């Protein structure tokens, strides 16, 4: 059994083990268990008489030392395994019928608030777990509003925005270059690539848009300048073809490779067609496997 005392009462907290030991004697709780009327406010005087209450060890060892002479309580949640209730205590004036009716009227609203708080806490735990997972990814994730304002951004995304674009922390506005690109990306299909490569003193940052029709996501990925695919040229490929094949082994799409290399996606496609011919393979999977064997651990998958 757990209890919260308001206002905070050190004496009541110290006597909590006594309440736990004798709680089954509580006249209102026993009445609720028998009647099933958990959601109706009840006073001691509603279920028994005062001499009976004062003879209880519960009263003598817990309520009497605290100066409690009158109590009114109502349940917020009742189940076979759990009972959550609010108890109001007084020393002098008994609780009136009007106060009892008012507490009964409040009960549904307080019970609903309790369920809402519990659901909110579950969502917070889920979001915290999701955020932890997102932060383990190599990409930064930004959740955007329809007008491209930042609703939420992962730690990695905030780091990328600061380092590459001078983004001011705790602002809801994206850097101007991303805003302009996102506005252009909403134009008719074919007007704007879905990936954008941004070069800065910190290196290269690639941005992509993911739209699930309800929420807009911005995916940010830092492109290392240390990737080298020179070994692939031994297949008989040009520098550019080796680069295209190298990024294929890293799992990049044609549009991503186009953004990284600053060329068109159709150009990437043409390079790949020649790569397939030179390597004697039928598709990008076979090409990637052959390239991985050549590169060994040079290209992270």
C-alpha positions in Angstrom: 0.0 0.0 0.0 1.3 3.5 -0.9 -0.1 6.8 0.3 0.4 10.5 -0.5 -0.4 13.0 2.2 -1.4 16.6 1.3 -0.3 18.8 2.8 2.8 16.9 3.6 2.7 15.4 7.0 5.8 13.8 8.4 3.9 12.3 11.3 1.4 10.6 9.0 4.2 9.3 6.8 5.9 7.8 9.8 2.7 6.0 10.8 2.1 4.6 7.3 3.2 1.1 8.4 0.5 1.2 11.0 -2.1 2.1 8.4 -0.8 -0.7 6.1 -1.1 -3.2 9.0 -4.7 -2.3 9.9 -6.1 -1.2 6.6 -8.4 -4.2 6.3 -10.2 -2.9 9.4 -11.2 0.4 7.7 -15.0 0.6 7.9 -15.5 2.4 4.6 -13.2 0.0 2.7 -15.1 -3.0 4.2 -18.4 -1.4 3.2 -17.2 -0.8 -0.4 -16.1 -4.4 -0.7 -19.5 -5.7 0.4 -21.7 -3.2 -1.5 -19.6 -2.6 -4.6 -20.4 1.2 -4.3 -16.8 2.3 -4.7 -17.7 5.5 -6.6 -20.0 7.0 -4.0 -18.4 9.2 -1.4 -18.8 7.7 2.1 -18.2 9.0 5.6 -17.4 6.9 8.7 -20.8 7.9 9.9 -22.5 6.5 6.8 -21.3 3.0 7.4 -20.9 2.6 11.2 -21.2 4.5 14.5 -18.5 6.5 16.2 -17.9 4.2 19.2 -17.2 1.3 16.8 -14.7 3.4 14.9 -12.9 4.4 18.0 -12.5 0.8 19.2 -10.6 -0.1 16.1 -6.8 -0.5 16.4 -6.6 1.4 13.1 -8.2 4.4 14.7 -6.4 4.1 18.0 -2.9 3.7 16.5 -3.2 5.8 13.3 -6.0 8.3 13.2 -6.2 9.2 16.9 -2.4 10.3 17.1 -3.0 12.4 14.0 -6.0 14.1 15.5 -8.4 12.8 12.8 -12.0 12.6 14.1 -14.0 12.7 10.8 -13.2 11.2 7.4 -14.9 11.2 4.0 -13.5 9.3 1.0 -14.3 8.3 -2.6 -12.7 5.8 -4.9 -11.0 7.0 -8.2 -10.3 3.5 -9.5 -11.3 0.1 -8.3 -10.2 -3.3 -9.6 -9.6 -6.8 -8.0 -5.9 -6.0 -7.7 -5.9 -2.2 -6.9 -7.9 0.4 -5.2 -7.1 4.1 -5.5 -9.1 6.5 -3.4 -9.0 10.0 -2.0 -9.7 10.5 1.8 -10.5 13.9 3.4 -9.8 14.2 7.1 -11.0 16.7 9.7 -10.5 17.2 13.4 -13.7 19.1 14.5 -16.5 19.7 12.1 -18.2 16.6 10.6 -18.6 16.4 6.8 -22.1 17.5 5.7 -24.5 15.8 3.3 -23.8 18.6 0.8 -20.1 18.0 0.9 -20.7 14.3 0.5 -22.8 14.9 -2.6 -20.2 17.3 -4.0 -17.4 14.8 -3.7 -19.6 12.1 -5.3 -20.3 14.5 -8.2 -16.6 15.3 -8.6 -15.6 11.6 -8.6 -16.1 10.9 -12.4 -14.1 13.9 -13.4 -11.2 13.0 -11.0 -11.3 9.4 -12.2 -11.1 10.5 -15.8 -8.1 12.8 -14.9 -6.4 9.9 -13.3 -6.8 7.7 -16.4 -5.6 10.6 -18.6 -2.5 11.1 -16.4 -1.7 7.4 -16.6 -2.1 7.4 -20.4 0.1 10.5 -20.7 2.8 8.9 -18.6 2.7 5.8 -20.9 3.1 8.0 -23.9 6.0 9.9 -22.3 7.7 6.6 -21.6 7.1 5.4 -25.2 8.4 8.7 -26.6 11.5 8.5 -24.4 12.2 5.0 -25.6 11.6 6.1 -29.2 14.0 9.0 -28.8 16.7 6.8 -27.3 16.3 4.4 -30.3 16.4 7.3 -32.8 19.6 8.7 -31.3 21.3 5.4 -32.0 20.8 5.7 -35.7 23.4 7.2 -38.0 20.8 9.7 -39.3 19.4 12.7 -37.6 15.6 13.0 -37.6 13.5 16.2 -37.5 9.7 16.2 -37.3 8.2 19.2 -39.0 4.9 21.0 -39.0 3.1 21.7 -42.4 4.8 25.1 -42.5 8.3 23.5 -41.9 8.7 24.5 -38.3 10.5 22.1 -36.0 8.2 20.1 -33.8 10.9 17.7 -32.5 14.5 16.9 -33.4 16.8 14.1 -32.3 20.1 14.9 -30.6 22.0 13.9 -33.7 19.8 16.1 -35.9 20.4 19.1 -33.6 24.2 18.4 -33.7 24.2 18.3 -37.5 22.1 21.5 -37.8 24.5 23.3 -35.5 27.7 22.1 -36.9 26.9 22.4 -40.6 24.4 25.2 -40.8 24.9 27.3 -37.7 21.4 26.6 -36.4 20.6 28.3 -33.1 19.6 25.7 -30.4 16.0 25.8 -29.1 14.6 27.6 -32.1 11.7 26.2 -34.1 13.0 27.6 -37.4 15.1 25.6 -39.8 18.2 27.2 -41.4 17.2 29.2 -44.5 18.8 26.8 -47.0 16.6 23.9 -45.8 13.5 26.1 -45.7 14.0 27.1 -49.3 14.7 23.6 -50.4 11.7 22.2 -48.6 9.4 24.8 -50.2 10.8 23.9 -53.6 10.4 20.2 -52.9 6.6 20.6 -52.5 6.3 21.7 -56.1 5.0 19.1 -58.8 7.0 15.9 -59.1 10.2 16.1 -61.0 10.8 19.7 -60.2 13.1 19.0 -57.2 15.2 16.0 -56.1 14.2 14.4 -52.8 17.8 14.7 -51.5 19.9 17.7 -51.0 23.7 17.8 -50.4 25.0 20.7 -48.4 28.7 21.4 -48.1 30.2 23.3 -45.2 33.4 23.7 -43.3 32.4 20.7 -41.2 32.0 18.5 -44.2 28.9 17.4 -46.2 25.4 17.0 -45.0 22.7 15.2 -46.9 19.0 16.0 -46.3 16.0 13.9 -47.4 12.3 14.3 -47.0 9.9 11.7 -45.8 6.2 12.5 -45.9 3.7 10.1 -44.5 0.7 12.4 -45.4 0.2 13.4 -41.8 3.7 14.3 -40.7 6.7 15.6 -42.6 10.1 14.3 -41.6 13.6 15.6 -42.4 16.3 13.0 -42.4 19.9 14.3 -42.1 23.0 12.3 -42.7 26.6 13.4 -42.4 28.6 12.2 -45.4 32.2 11.4 -44.6 34.8 12.9 -46.9 37.1 10.0 -46.0 35.3 7.4 -48.2 37.6 6.3 -51.0 36.6 3.8 -53.7 39.8 3.8 -55.7 40.1 0.0 -55.4 36.9 -0.4 -57.5 38.7 1.2 -60.5 40.6 -2.1 -60.9 37.4 -3.5 -62.4 38.0 -1.1 -65.3 35.7 1.6 -64.1 36.2 5.4 -64.4 36.6 7.5 -61.2 32.9 8.5 -61.3 31.7 5.0 -61.9 33.8 3.7 -59.0 32.3 6.4 -56.8 28.7 5.5 -57.8 29.4 1.8 -57.2 31.1 2.6 -53.9 28.0 4.5 -52.6 25.8 1.6 -53.8 27.7 -0.7 -51.4 26.9 1.8 -48.6 23.2 1.4 -49.3 22.6 4.7 -51.0 19.7 5.2 -53.5 20.3 6.8 -56.9 18.8 10.1 -55.6 21.1 10.0 -52.6 24.2 9.3 -54.7 23.2 12.1 -57.0 22.9 14.5 -54.1 26.3 13.4 -52.7 28.1 13.7 -56.0 26.3 16.7 -57.2 25.0 15.1 -60.4 21.6 14.2 -61.8 19.9 10.9 -60.8 19.6 10.0 -64.5 23.4 10.4 -64.8 23.7 8.0 -61.8 21.5 5.5 -63.6 23.6 5.7 -66.8 26.8 5.1 -64.8 25.2 2.1 -63.1 24.1 0.6 -66.4 27.8 0.7 -67.6 28.9 -0.7 -64.2 26.6 -3.7 -64.6 28.0 -4.3 -68.0 31.6 -4.1 -66.9 31.1 -6.3 -63.8 28.9 -8.8 -65.7 26.0 -8.5 -63.2 22.3 -8.0 -63.6 21.4 -5.6 -60.7 22.6 -3.4 -57.9 22.6 -6.2 -55.3 24.9 -8.3 -57.4 27.1 -5.3 -58.1 27.3 -4.4 -54.4 28.3 -7.9 -53.4 31.1 -7.9 -55.9 32.2 -4.5 -54.8 32.1 -5.4 -51.1 34.4 -8.4 -51.8 36.9 -6.0 -53.4 36.6 -3.2 -50.8 36.6 -5.5 -47.7 36.0 -3.2 -44.7 36.6 0.1 -46.6 32.9 0.8 -47.2 30.5 0.6 -44.2 27.2 -1.0 -45.0 
